[in-house]
Amino acid sequence: MGNIRQSKLKKVINKMILIIGLILTIGIFLNFSSIYNSYAVDKDTDLYFEVIVEKGDTLWTIADQYNENQDIRRLIYEIKKLNKLNQTSIYPGQKLVIPAM
């Protein structure tokens, strides 16, 4: 009877190890995908940044952070076009793609 109990215990332990391994694998995958999304991405040789909107942000303030000596209205237009925004309203937690100009 002791051997049967040990055999069942080994099966339970093996299942637990498998489940923990799967959870770790999924966690690692999700972590790498979030790290990838937080860096600049090269799309068709143009450089883009992904930004998460924070409370108090506006398109103007975000564009001002990424503007490099050009008409800020042009950058706002590009941000709206890339993100398919019909209005200038943005919300905390929203992801925006910002072109490096």
Phi, psi and omega per residue, in radians:
M1 nan -0.529 3.108
G2 -1.136 -0.648 3.133
N3 -1.175 -0.653 3.124
I4 -1.153 -0.728 3.132
R5 -1.127 -0.738 3.113
Q6 -1.137 -0.672 3.130
S7 -1.113 -0.770 3.109
K8 -1.137 -0.697 3.123
L9 -1.095 -0.718 3.106
K10 -1.101 -0.700 3.125
K11 -1.119 -0.744 3.128
V12 -1.119 -0.763 3.127
I13 -1.111 -0.743 3.118
N14 -1.089 -0.703 3.107
K15 -1.142 -0.708 3.127
M16 -1.128 -0.710 3.105
I17 -1.096 -0.727 3.121
L18 -1.104 -0.776 -3.137
I19 -1.131 -0.771 3.116
I20 -1.090 -0.715 3.096
G21 -1.068 -0.752 3.119
L22 -1.127 -0.743 3.128
I23 -1.086 -0.764 3.121
L24 -1.120 -0.717 3.129
T25 -1.090 -0.785 3.120
I26 -1.124 -0.742 3.120
G27 -1.067 -0.751 3.125
I28 -1.120 -0.754 3.121
F29 -1.054 -0.818 -3.136
L30 -1.118 -0.658 3.122
N31 -1.130 -0.788 3.134
F32 -1.144 -0.653 -3.137
S33 -1.184 -0.612 3.103
S34 -1.252 -0.623 3.084
I35 -1.127 -0.754 3.134
Y36 -1.044 -0.730 -3.092
N37 -1.237 -0.318 -3.088
S38 -1.541 -0.102 3.139
Y39 -1.802 2.899 3.090
A40 -1.069 2.500 -3.109
V41 -2.099 2.362 3.119
D42 -1.610 1.935 3.122
K43 -2.081 2.002 3.132
D44 0.914 0.802 3.099
T45 1.168 0.017 3.038
D46 -1.713 2.571 -3.102
L47 -1.705 2.328 -3.141
Y48 -2.250 2.680 3.047
F49 -2.121 2.540 3.033
E50 -1.804 2.280 -3.098
V51 -2.172 2.418 3.023
I52 -1.712 2.144 -3.117
V53 -1.177 2.332 3.094
E54 -1.914 2.829 3.140
K55 -0.971 2.285 3.132
G56 1.628 -0.211 3.120
D57 -1.232 2.566 2.987
T58 -2.269 2.890 3.075
L59 -1.034 -0.650 -3.124
W60 -1.103 -0.816 -3.098
T61 -1.197 -0.654 3.106
I62 -1.172 -0.806 3.127
A63 -1.061 -0.661 3.136
D64 -1.094 -0.597 3.125
Q65 -1.188 -0.577 -3.062
Y66 -1.824 0.012 -3.101
N67 -1.332 2.323 3.104
E68 -2.095 1.400 3.041
N69 0.975 0.845 3.043
Q70 -2.404 3.063 3.101
D71 -1.154 2.034 -3.069
I72 -1.084 -0.467 3.122
R73 -1.123 -0.580 3.103
R74 -1.153 -0.735 3.124
L75 -1.141 -0.728 3.094
I76 -1.069 -0.729 3.087
Y77 -1.030 -0.785 -3.134
E78 -1.136 -0.700 3.112
I79 -1.089 -0.785 3.129
K80 -1.088 -0.734 -3.114
K81 -1.157 -0.819 -3.131
L82 -1.096 -0.623 -3.060
N83 -1.716 0.111 3.120
K84 0.932 0.839 3.117
L85 -1.654 2.241 3.074
N86 -1.534 -0.421 -3.126
Q87 -2.147 3.139 3.087
T88 -1.684 0.041 -3.140
S89 -1.271 2.262 3.048
I90 -2.287 2.807 -3.007
Y91 -2.298 2.555 3.102
P92 -0.953 2.362 -3.127
G93 1.627 -0.264 3.139
Q94 -1.236 2.435 3.087
K95 -1.661 2.319 3.083
L96 -2.162 2.480 3.029
V97 -1.688 2.216 -3.091
I98 -2.029 2.171 3.096
P99 -1.326 2.471 3.032
A100 -1.456 1.996 -3.050
M101 -2.071 nan nan
